[in-house]
Amino acid sequence: MCVLRRGFFPLLNELAALSNSLASRGIQMQAWHAWIQPFKRGEAIVAELDEVGALARISALTAEEVASLRKIAPDNQSSFPGFNLICPVLALSDTTSWNQPEALWEAALAATLQSPLAWKLKDLRRLGRLLSDSP
């Protein structure tokens, strides 16, 4: 899964932390809107964007960190700020690294704008729709 961070994302999760804090003290709050849901438990890659939408930083989240986050999901096909990538992002010359998470992470950190992508045109179009349809 890939999670995008922009100004709205931290605010949504700060509200989740506030809600949890109030609930732990016995203060009952109105239920979350049906569109605001927890992420499924699992590790994630975080792509942080700057104010013009350019990639600013890549980091990783543990399954526990991901489980504490919330997303906006009006239906089963769309969610923000996180979504599942259904194909590899980078083309790797050494396919033996697929089973080596540390090697994959090093390849991701070393990626540049000139790094070859493994995505097909249809996958790039899907990513474009995911990004442009998001708040």
Phi and psi in radians as a Rosetta constraint file:
Dihedral C 1 N 2 CA 2 C 2 CIRCULARHARMONIC -2.043 0.35
Dihedral N 2 CA 2 C 2 N 3 CIRCULARHARMONIC 2.341 0.35
Dihedral C 2 N 3 CA 3 C 3 CIRCULARHARMONIC -2.050 0.35
Dihedral N 3 CA 3 C 3 N 4 CIRCULARHARMONIC 2.232 0.35
Dihedral C 3 N 4 CA 4 C 4 CIRCULARHARMONIC -1.697 0.35
Dihedral N 4 CA 4 C 4 N 5 CIRCULARHARMONIC 2.418 0.35
Dihedral C 4 N 5 CA 5 C 5 CIRCULARHARMONIC -2.024 0.35
Dihedral N 5 CA 5 C 5 N 6 CIRCULARHARMONIC 2.146 0.35
Dihedral C 5 N 6 CA 6 C 6 CIRCULARHARMONIC -2.377 0.35
Dihedral N 6 CA 6 C 6 N 7 CIRCULARHARMONIC -3.021 0.35
Dihedral C 6 N 7 CA 7 C 7 CIRCULARHARMONIC -0.918 0.35
Dihedral N 7 CA 7 C 7 N 8 CIRCULARHARMONIC -0.688 0.35
Dihedral C 7 N 8 CA 8 C 8 CIRCULARHARMONIC -1.239 0.35
Dihedral N 8 CA 8 C 8 N 9 CIRCULARHARMONIC -0.608 0.35
Dihedral C 8 N 9 CA 9 C 9 CIRCULARHARMONIC -1.055 0.35
Dihedral N 9 CA 9 C 9 N 10 CIRCULARHARMONIC -0.904 0.35
Dihedral C 9 N 10 CA 10 C 10 CIRCULARHARMONIC -1.056 0.35
Dihedral N 10 CA 10 C 10 N 11 CIRCULARHARMONIC -0.639 0.35
Dihedral C 10 N 11 CA 11 C 11 CIRCULARHARMONIC -1.066 0.35
Dihedral N 11 CA 11 C 11 N 12 CIRCULARHARMONIC -0.802 0.35
Dihedral C 11 N 12 CA 12 C 12 CIRCULARHARMONIC -1.018 0.35
Dihedral N 12 CA 12 C 12 N 13 CIRCULARHARMONIC -0.750 0.35
Dihedral C 12 N 13 CA 13 C 13 CIRCULARHARMONIC -1.384 0.35
Dihedral N 13 CA 13 C 13 N 14 CIRCULARHARMONIC -0.415 0.35
Dihedral C 13 N 14 CA 14 C 14 CIRCULARHARMONIC -1.165 0.35
Dihedral N 14 CA 14 C 14 N 15 CIRCULARHARMONIC -0.655 0.35
Dihedral C 14 N 15 CA 15 C 15 CIRCULARHARMONIC -1.122 0.35
Dihedral N 15 CA 15 C 15 N 16 CIRCULARHARMONIC -0.648 0.35
Dihedral C 15 N 16 CA 16 C 16 CIRCULARHARMONIC -1.119 0.35
Dihedral N 16 CA 16 C 16 N 17 CIRCULARHARMONIC -0.735 0.35
Dihedral C 16 N 17 CA 17 C 17 CIRCULARHARMONIC -1.127 0.35
Dihedral N 17 CA 17 C 17 N 18 CIRCULARHARMONIC -0.727 0.35
Dihedral C 17 N 18 CA 18 C 18 CIRCULARHARMONIC -1.088 0.35
Dihedral N 18 CA 18 C 18 N 19 CIRCULARHARMONIC -0.771 0.35
Dihedral C 18 N 19 CA 19 C 19 CIRCULARHARMONIC -1.054 0.35
Dihedral N 19 CA 19 C 19 N 20 CIRCULARHARMONIC -0.776 0.35
Dihedral C 19 N 20 CA 20 C 20 CIRCULARHARMONIC -1.110 0.35
Dihedral N 20 CA 20 C 20 N 21 CIRCULARHARMONIC -0.692 0.35
Dihedral C 20 N 21 CA 21 C 21 CIRCULARHARMONIC -1.122 0.35
Dihedral N 21 CA 21 C 21 N 22 CIRCULARHARMONIC -0.784 0.35
Dihedral C 21 N 22 CA 22 C 22 CIRCULARHARMONIC -1.118 0.35
Dihedral N 22 CA 22 C 22 N 23 CIRCULARHARMONIC -0.749 0.35
Dihedral C 22 N 23 CA 23 C 23 CIRCULARHARMONIC -1.090 0.35
Dihedral N 23 CA 23 C 23 N 24 CIRCULARHARMONIC -0.649 0.35
Dihedral C 23 N 24 CA 24 C 24 CIRCULARHARMONIC -1.179 0.35
Dihedral N 24 CA 24 C 24 N 25 CIRCULARHARMONIC -0.314 0.35
Dihedral C 24 N 25 CA 25 C 25 CIRCULARHARMONIC -1.789 0.35
Dihedral N 25 CA 25 C 25 N 26 CIRCULARHARMONIC 0.210 0.35
Dihedral C 25 N 26 CA 26 C 26 CIRCULARHARMONIC 1.414 0.35
Dihedral N 26 CA 26 C 26 N 27 CIRCULARHARMONIC 0.195 0.35
Dihedral C 26 N 27 CA 27 C 27 CIRCULARHARMONIC -1.585 0.35
Dihedral N 27 CA 27 C 27 N 28 CIRCULARHARMONIC 2.051 0.35
Dihedral C 27 N 28 CA 28 C 28 CIRCULARHARMONIC -1.510 0.35
Dihedral N 28 CA 28 C 28 N 29 CIRCULARHARMONIC 2.284 0.35
Dihedral C 28 N 29 CA 29 C 29 CIRCULARHARMONIC -1.971 0.35
Dihedral N 29 CA 29 C 29 N 30 CIRCULARHARMONIC 2.833 0.35
Dihedral C 29 N 30 CA 30 C 30 CIRCULARHARMONIC -1.095 0.35
Dihedral N 30 CA 30 C 30 N 31 CIRCULARHARMONIC 2.589 0.35
Dihedral C 30 N 31 CA 31 C 31 CIRCULARHARMONIC -1.075 0.35
Dihedral N 31 CA 31 C 31 N 32 CIRCULARHARMONIC 2.680 0.35
Dihedral C 31 N 32 CA 32 C 32 CIRCULARHARMONIC -1.099 0.35
Dihedral N 32 CA 32 C 32 N 33 CIRCULARHARMONIC 2.624 0.35
Dihedral C 32 N 33 CA 33 C 33 CIRCULARHARMONIC -1.065 0.35
Dihedral N 33 CA 33 C 33 N 34 CIRCULARHARMONIC 2.566 0.35
Dihedral C 33 N 34 CA 34 C 34 CIRCULARHARMONIC -1.035 0.35
Dihedral N 34 CA 34 C 34 N 35 CIRCULARHARMONIC -0.448 0.35
Dihedral C 34 N 35 CA 35 C 35 CIRCULARHARMONIC -1.349 0.35
Dihedral N 35 CA 35 C 35 N 36 CIRCULARHARMONIC -0.347 0.35
Dihedral C 35 N 36 CA 36 C 36 CIRCULARHARMONIC -1.619 0.35
Dihedral N 36 CA 36 C 36 N 37 CIRCULARHARMONIC 1.971 0.35
Dihedral C 36 N 37 CA 37 C 37 CIRCULARHARMONIC -2.305 0.35
Dihedral N 37 CA 37 C 37 N 38 CIRCULARHARMONIC 2.711 0.35
Dihedral C 37 N 38 CA 38 C 38 CIRCULARHARMONIC -1.279 0.35
Dihedral N 38 CA 38 C 38 N 39 CIRCULARHARMONIC 2.668 0.35
Dihedral C 38 N 39 CA 39 C 39 CIRCULARHARMONIC -1.253 0.35
Dihedral N 39 CA 39 C 39 N 40 CIRCULARHARMONIC 2.670 0.35
Dihedral C 39 N 40 CA 40 C 40 CIRCULARHARMONIC -1.192 0.35
Dihedral N 40 CA 40 C 40 N 41 CIRCULARHARMONIC 2.578 0.35
Dihedral C 40 N 41 CA 41 C 41 CIRCULARHARMONIC -1.205 0.35
Dihedral N 41 CA 41 C 41 N 42 CIRCULARHARMONIC 2.233 0.35
Dihedral C 41 N 42 CA 42 C 42 CIRCULARHARMONIC 2.873 0.35
Dihedral N 42 CA 42 C 42 N 43 CIRCULARHARMONIC 2.834 0.35
Dihedral C 42 N 43 CA 43 C 43 CIRCULARHARMONIC -1.247 0.35
Dihedral N 43 CA 43 C 43 N 44 CIRCULARHARMONIC 2.766 0.35
Dihedral C 43 N 44 CA 44 C 44 CIRCULARHARMONIC -2.548 0.35
Dihedral N 44 CA 44 C 44 N 45 CIRCULARHARMONIC 2.697 0.35
Dihedral C 44 N 45 CA 45 C 45 CIRCULARHARMONIC -1.760 0.35
Dihedral N 45 CA 45 C 45 N 46 CIRCULARHARMONIC 2.348 0.35
Dihedral C 45 N 46 CA 46 C 46 CIRCULARHARMONIC -1.896 0.35
Dihedral N 46 CA 46 C 46 N 47 CIRCULARHARMONIC 2.179 0.35
Dihedral C 46 N 47 CA 47 C 47 CIRCULARHARMONIC -1.904 0.35
Dihedral N 47 CA 47 C 47 N 48 CIRCULARHARMONIC 1.929 0.35
Dihedral C 47 N 48 CA 48 C 48 CIRCULARHARMONIC -1.625 0.35
Dihedral N 48 CA 48 C 48 N 49 CIRCULARHARMONIC 2.294 0.35
Dihedral C 48 N 49 CA 49 C 49 CIRCULARHARMONIC -1.836 0.35
Dihedral N 49 CA 49 C 49 N 50 CIRCULARHARMONIC 2.560 0.35
Dihedral C 49 N 50 CA 50 C 50 CIRCULARHARMONIC -1.472 0.35
Dihedral N 50 CA 50 C 50 N 51 CIRCULARHARMONIC -3.032 0.35
Dihedral C 50 N 51 CA 51 C 51 CIRCULARHARMONIC -1.140 0.35
Dihedral N 51 CA 51 C 51 N 52 CIRCULARHARMONIC -0.327 0.35
Dihedral C 51 N 52 CA 52 C 52 CIRCULARHARMONIC -1.784 0.35
Dihedral N 52 CA 52 C 52 N 53 CIRCULARHARMONIC 0.090 0.35
Dihedral C 52 N 53 CA 53 C 53 CIRCULARHARMONIC 1.566 0.35
Dihedral N 53 CA 53 C 53 N 54 CIRCULARHARMONIC 0.129 0.35
Dihedral C 53 N 54 CA 54 C 54 CIRCULARHARMONIC -1.475 0.35
Dihedral N 54 CA 54 C 54 N 55 CIRCULARHARMONIC 2.634 0.35
Dihedral C 54 N 55 CA 55 C 55 CIRCULARHARMONIC -1.115 0.35
Dihedral N 55 CA 55 C 55 N 56 CIRCULARHARMONIC 2.155 0.35
Dihedral C 55 N 56 CA 56 C 56 CIRCULARHARMONIC -1.806 0.35
Dihedral N 56 CA 56 C 56 N 57 CIRCULARHARMONIC -0.621 0.35
Dihedral C 56 N 57 CA 57 C 57 CIRCULARHARMONIC -2.877 0.35
Dihedral N 57 CA 57 C 57 N 58 CIRCULARHARMONIC 2.625 0.35
Dihedral C 57 N 58 CA 58 C 58 CIRCULARHARMONIC -2.103 0.35
Dihedral N 58 CA 58 C 58 N 59 CIRCULARHARMONIC 2.384 0.35
Dihedral C 58 N 59 CA 59 C 59 CIRCULARHARMONIC -2.560 0.35
Dihedral N 59 CA 59 C 59 N 60 CIRCULARHARMONIC 3.075 0.35
Dihedral C 59 N 60 CA 60 C 60 CIRCULARHARMONIC -2.125 0.35
Dihedral N 60 CA 60 C 60 N 61 CIRCULARHARMONIC 2.612 0.35
Dihedral C 60 N 61 CA 61 C 61 CIRCULARHARMONIC -2.086 0.35
Dihedral N 61 CA 61 C 61 N 62 CIRCULARHARMONIC 2.461 0.35
Dihedral C 61 N 62 CA 62 C 62 CIRCULARHARMONIC -1.323 0.35
Dihedral N 62 CA 62 C 62 N 63 CIRCULARHARMONIC 2.914 0.35
Dihedral C 62 N 63 CA 63 C 63 CIRCULARHARMONIC -1.038 0.35
Dihedral N 63 CA 63 C 63 N 64 CIRCULARHARMONIC -0.652 0.35
Dihedral C 63 N 64 CA 64 C 64 CIRCULARHARMONIC -1.163 0.35
Dihedral N 64 CA 64 C 64 N 65 CIRCULARHARMONIC -0.718 0.35
Dihedral C 64 N 65 CA 65 C 65 CIRCULARHARMONIC -1.137 0.35
Dihedral N 65 CA 65 C 65 N 66 CIRCULARHARMONIC -0.726 0.35
Dihedral C 65 N 66 CA 66 C 66 CIRCULARHARMONIC -1.113 0.35
Dihedral N 66 CA 66 C 66 N 67 CIRCULARHARMONIC -0.713 0.35
Dihedral C 66 N 67 CA 67 C 67 CIRCULARHARMONIC -1.106 0.35
Dihedral N 67 CA 67 C 67 N 68 CIRCULARHARMONIC -0.399 0.35
Dihedral C 67 N 68 CA 68 C 68 CIRCULARHARMONIC -1.510 0.35
Dihedral N 68 CA 68 C 68 N 69 CIRCULARHARMONIC -0.094 0.35
Dihedral C 68 N 69 CA 69 C 69 CIRCULARHARMONIC -1.623 0.35
Dihedral N 69 CA 69 C 69 N 70 CIRCULARHARMONIC 2.821 0.35
Dihedral C 69 N 70 CA 70 C 70 CIRCULARHARMONIC -2.132 0.35
Dihedral N 70 CA 70 C 70 N 71 CIRCULARHARMONIC 2.723 0.35
Dihedral C 70 N 71 CA 71 C 71 CIRCULARHARMONIC -2.342 0.35
Dihedral N 71 CA 71 C 71 N 72 CIRCULARHARMONIC 2.810 0.35
Dihedral C 71 N 72 CA 72 C 72 CIRCULARHARMONIC -1.730 0.35
Dihedral N 72 CA 72 C 72 N 73 CIRCULARHARMONIC 2.089 0.35
Dihedral C 72 N 73 CA 73 C 73 CIRCULARHARMONIC -2.367 0.35
Dihedral N 73 CA 73 C 73 N 74 CIRCULARHARMONIC 1.573 0.35
Dihedral C 73 N 74 CA 74 C 74 CIRCULARHARMONIC -1.205 0.35
Dihedral N 74 CA 74 C 74 N 75 CIRCULARHARMONIC -0.338 0.35
Dihedral C 74 N 75 CA 75 C 75 CIRCULARHARMONIC -2.720 0.35
Dihedral N 75 CA 75 C 75 N 76 CIRCULARHARMONIC -3.133 0.35
Dihedral C 75 N 76 CA 76 C 76 CIRCULARHARMONIC -1.281 0.35
Dihedral N 76 CA 76 C 76 N 77 CIRCULARHARMONIC -0.280 0.35
Dihedral C 76 N 77 CA 77 C 77 CIRCULARHARMONIC -1.658 0.35
Dihedral N 77 CA 77 C 77 N 78 CIRCULARHARMONIC -0.282 0.35
Dihedral C 77 N 78 CA 78 C 78 CIRCULARHARMONIC -2.390 0.35
Dihedral N 78 CA 78 C 78 N 79 CIRCULARHARMONIC 2.501 0.35
Dihedral C 78 N 79 CA 79 C 79 CIRCULARHARMONIC -2.689 0.35
Dihedral N 79 CA 79 C 79 N 80 CIRCULARHARMONIC 2.730 0.35
Dihedral C 79 N 80 CA 80 C 80 CIRCULARHARMONIC -2.567 0.35
Dihedral N 80 CA 80 C 80 N 81 CIRCULARHARMONIC 2.456 0.35
Dihedral C 80 N 81 CA 81 C 81 CIRCULARHARMONIC -1.665 0.35
Dihedral N 81 CA 81 C 81 N 82 CIRCULARHARMONIC 0.294 0.35
Dihedral C 81 N 82 CA 82 C 82 CIRCULARHARMONIC -2.169 0.35
Dihedral N 82 CA 82 C 82 N 83 CIRCULARHARMONIC 2.590 0.35
Dihedral C 82 N 83 CA 83 C 83 CIRCULARHARMONIC -2.697 0.35
Dihedral N 83 CA 83 C 83 N 84 CIRCULARHARMONIC 2.752 0.35
Dihedral C 83 N 84 CA 84 C 84 CIRCULARHARMONIC -1.473 0.35
Dihedral N 84 CA 84 C 84 N 85 CIRCULARHARMONIC 2.349 0.35
Dihedral C 84 N 85 CA 85 C 85 CIRCULARHARMONIC -1.559 0.35
Dihedral N 85 CA 85 C 85 N 86 CIRCULARHARMONIC 2.245 0.35
Dihedral C 85 N 86 CA 86 C 86 CIRCULARHARMONIC -1.746 0.35
Dihedral N 86 CA 86 C 86 N 87 CIRCULARHARMONIC 0.199 0.35
Dihedral C 86 N 87 CA 87 C 87 CIRCULARHARMONIC -2.711 0.35
Dihedral N 87 CA 87 C 87 N 88 CIRCULARHARMONIC 2.840 0.35
Dihedral C 87 N 88 CA 88 C 88 CIRCULARHARMONIC -1.112 0.35
Dihedral N 88 CA 88 C 88 N 89 CIRCULARHARMONIC 2.611 0.35
Dihedral C 88 N 89 CA 89 C 89 CIRCULARHARMONIC -1.549 0.35
Dihedral N 89 CA 89 C 89 N 90 CIRCULARHARMONIC -0.870 0.35
Dihedral C 89 N 90 CA 90 C 90 CIRCULARHARMONIC -1.803 0.35
Dihedral N 90 CA 90 C 90 N 91 CIRCULARHARMONIC 2.481 0.35
Dihedral C 90 N 91 CA 91 C 91 CIRCULARHARMONIC -1.412 0.35
Dihedral N 91 CA 91 C 91 N 92 CIRCULARHARMONIC 2.187 0.35
Dihedral C 91 N 92 CA 92 C 92 CIRCULARHARMONIC -1.864 0.35
Dihedral N 92 CA 92 C 92 N 93 CIRCULARHARMONIC 2.346 0.35
Dihedral C 92 N 93 CA 93 C 93 CIRCULARHARMONIC -1.321 0.35
Dihedral N 93 CA 93 C 93 N 94 CIRCULARHARMONIC -0.491 0.35
Dihedral C 93 N 94 CA 94 C 94 CIRCULARHARMONIC -1.866 0.35
Dihedral N 94 CA 94 C 94 N 95 CIRCULARHARMONIC 1.734 0.35
Dihedral C 94 N 95 CA 95 C 95 CIRCULARHARMONIC -1.291 0.35
Dihedral N 95 CA 95 C 95 N 96 CIRCULARHARMONIC -0.171 0.35
Dihedral C 95 N 96 CA 96 C 96 CIRCULARHARMONIC -1.237 0.35
Dihedral N 96 CA 96 C 96 N 97 CIRCULARHARMONIC -0.260 0.35
Dihedral C 96 N 97 CA 97 C 97 CIRCULARHARMONIC -1.375 0.35
Dihedral N 97 CA 97 C 97 N 98 CIRCULARHARMONIC -0.110 0.35
Dihedral C 97 N 98 CA 98 C 98 CIRCULARHARMONIC -0.989 0.35
Dihedral N 98 CA 98 C 98 N 99 CIRCULARHARMONIC -0.555 0.35
Dihedral C 98 N 99 CA 99 C 99 CIRCULARHARMONIC -1.710 0.35
Dihedral N 99 CA 99 C 99 N 100 CIRCULARHARMONIC 0.276 0.35
Dihedral C 99 N 100 CA 100 C 100 CIRCULARHARMONIC -2.179 0.35
Dihedral N 100 CA 100 C 100 N 101 CIRCULARHARMONIC 1.586 0.35
Dihedral C 100 N 101 CA 101 C 101 CIRCULARHARMONIC -0.960 0.35
Dihedral N 101 CA 101 C 101 N 102 CIRCULARHARMONIC -0.651 0.35
Dihedral C 101 N 102 CA 102 C 102 CIRCULARHARMONIC -1.136 0.35
Dihedral N 102 CA 102 C 102 N 103 CIRCULARHARMONIC -0.705 0.35
Dihedral C 102 N 103 CA 103 C 103 CIRCULARHARMONIC -1.179 0.35
Dihedral N 103 CA 103 C 103 N 104 CIRCULARHARMONIC -0.677 0.35
Dihedral C 103 N 104 CA 104 C 104 CIRCULARHARMONIC -1.123 0.35
Dihedral N 104 CA 104 C 104 N 105 CIRCULARHARMONIC -0.717 0.35
Dihedral C 104 N 105 CA 105 C 105 CIRCULARHARMONIC -1.130 0.35
Dihedral N 105 CA 105 C 105 N 106 CIRCULARHARMONIC -0.716 0.35
Dihedral C 105 N 106 CA 106 C 106 CIRCULARHARMONIC -1.097 0.35
Dihedral N 106 CA 106 C 106 N 107 CIRCULARHARMONIC -0.687 0.35
Dihedral C 106 N 107 CA 107 C 107 CIRCULARHARMONIC -1.133 0.35
Dihedral N 107 CA 107 C 107 N 108 CIRCULARHARMONIC -0.682 0.35
Dihedral C 107 N 108 CA 108 C 108 CIRCULARHARMONIC -1.144 0.35
Dihedral N 108 CA 108 C 108 N 109 CIRCULARHARMONIC -0.746 0.35
Dihedral C 108 N 109 CA 109 C 109 CIRCULARHARMONIC -1.166 0.35
Dihedral N 109 CA 109 C 109 N 110 CIRCULARHARMONIC -0.509 0.35
Dihedral C 109 N 110 CA 110 C 110 CIRCULARHARMONIC -1.493 0.35
Dihedral N 110 CA 110 C 110 N 111 CIRCULARHARMONIC -0.081 0.35
Dihedral C 110 N 111 CA 111 C 111 CIRCULARHARMONIC -1.126 0.35
Dihedral N 111 CA 111 C 111 N 112 CIRCULARHARMONIC 2.506 0.35
Dihedral C 111 N 112 CA 112 C 112 CIRCULARHARMONIC -2.240 0.35
Dihedral N 112 CA 112 C 112 N 113 CIRCULARHARMONIC 3.113 0.35
Dihedral C 112 N 113 CA 113 C 113 CIRCULARHARMONIC -1.104 0.35
Dihedral N 113 CA 113 C 113 N 114 CIRCULARHARMONIC -0.361 0.35
Dihedral C 113 N 114 CA 114 C 114 CIRCULARHARMONIC -1.616 0.35
Dihedral N 114 CA 114 C 114 N 115 CIRCULARHARMONIC -0.075 0.35
Dihedral C 114 N 115 CA 115 C 115 CIRCULARHARMONIC -1.119 0.35
Dihedral N 115 CA 115 C 115 N 116 CIRCULARHARMONIC 2.404 0.35
Dihedral C 115 N 116 CA 116 C 116 CIRCULARHARMONIC -1.215 0.35
Dihedral N 116 CA 116 C 116 N 117 CIRCULARHARMONIC 2.372 0.35
Dihedral C 116 N 117 CA 117 C 117 CIRCULARHARMONIC -1.637 0.35
Dihedral N 117 CA 117 C 117 N 118 CIRCULARHARMONIC 2.548 0.35
Dihedral C 117 N 118 CA 118 C 118 CIRCULARHARMONIC -1.554 0.35
Dihedral N 118 CA 118 C 118 N 119 CIRCULARHARMONIC -0.142 0.35
Dihedral C 118 N 119 CA 119 C 119 CIRCULARHARMONIC -1.250 0.35
Dihedral N 119 CA 119 C 119 N 120 CIRCULARHARMONIC 2.509 0.35
Dihedral C 119 N 120 CA 120 C 120 CIRCULARHARMONIC -1.550 0.35
Dihedral N 120 CA 120 C 120 N 121 CIRCULARHARMONIC 2.897 0.35
Dihedral C 120 N 121 CA 121 C 121 CIRCULARHARMONIC -0.978 0.35
Dihedral N 121 CA 121 C 121 N 122 CIRCULARHARMONIC -0.719 0.35
Dihedral C 121 N 122 CA 122 C 122 CIRCULARHARMONIC -1.109 0.35
Dihedral N 122 CA 122 C 122 N 123 CIRCULARHARMONIC -0.619 0.35
Dihedral C 122 N 123 CA 123 C 123 CIRCULARHARMONIC -1.207 0.35
Dihedral N 123 CA 123 C 123 N 124 CIRCULARHARMONIC -0.679 0.35
Dihedral C 123 N 124 CA 124 C 124 CIRCULARHARMONIC -1.159 0.35
Dihedral N 124 CA 124 C 124 N 125 CIRCULARHARMONIC -0.648 0.35
Dihedral C 124 N 125 CA 125 C 125 CIRCULARHARMONIC -1.116 0.35
Dihedral N 125 CA 125 C 125 N 126 CIRCULARHARMONIC -0.732 0.35
Dihedral C 125 N 126 CA 126 C 126 CIRCULARHARMONIC -1.074 0.35
Dihedral N 126 CA 126 C 126 N 127 CIRCULARHARMONIC -0.788 0.35
Dihedral C 126 N 127 CA 127 C 127 CIRCULARHARMONIC -1.073 0.35
Dihedral N 127 CA 127 C 127 N 128 CIRCULARHARMONIC -0.729 0.35
Dihedral C 127 N 128 CA 128 C 128 CIRCULARHARMONIC -1.025 0.35
Dihedral N 128 CA 128 C 128 N 129 CIRCULARHARMONIC -0.741 0.35
Dihedral C 128 N 129 CA 129 C 129 CIRCULARHARMONIC -1.138 0.35
Dihedral N 129 CA 129 C 129 N 130 CIRCULARHARMONIC -0.747 0.35
Dihedral C 129 N 130 CA 130 C 130 CIRCULARHARMONIC -1.038 0.35
Dihedral N 130 CA 130 C 130 N 131 CIRCULARHARMONIC -0.742 0.35
Dihedral C 130 N 131 CA 131 C 131 CIRCULARHARMONIC -1.299 0.35
Dihedral N 131 CA 131 C 131 N 132 CIRCULARHARMONIC -0.699 0.35
Dihedral C 131 N 132 CA 132 C 132 CIRCULARHARMONIC -1.344 0.35
Dihedral N 132 CA 132 C 132 N 133 CIRCULARHARMONIC -0.448 0.35
Dihedral C 132 N 133 CA 133 C 133 CIRCULARHARMONIC -1.469 0.35
Dihedral N 133 CA 133 C 133 N 134 CIRCULARHARMONIC -0.136 0.35
Dihedral C 133 N 134 CA 134 C 134 CIRCULARHARMONIC -1.399 0.35
Dihedral N 134 CA 134 C 134 N 135 CIRCULARHARMONIC 2.755 0.35
